[in-house]
């Protein structure tokens, strides 16, 4: 059976072409753009927040290390006096 004589191909050829509705397409595009813009905003905020938290923790760690060394020196000097 050749494609020219196949009834299935004849039925398929008679179907109207598929074309998206303009309204539907614009709604989907708007939803996609809103989701993309929300996802772009979130990582920047969380990244800035995590950078601030990381800076605060590292600053506190440096301060604690400095104070520990200072106390060790105070104890060492107190023993020799």
Secondary structure, 3 states (H helix, E strand, C coil): CCCCCCHHHHHHHHCCCCCCCHHHHHHHHHHHHHHHHHHHHHHHHHHHHHHHHHHHHHHHHHHHHHHHHHHHHHHHHHHHC
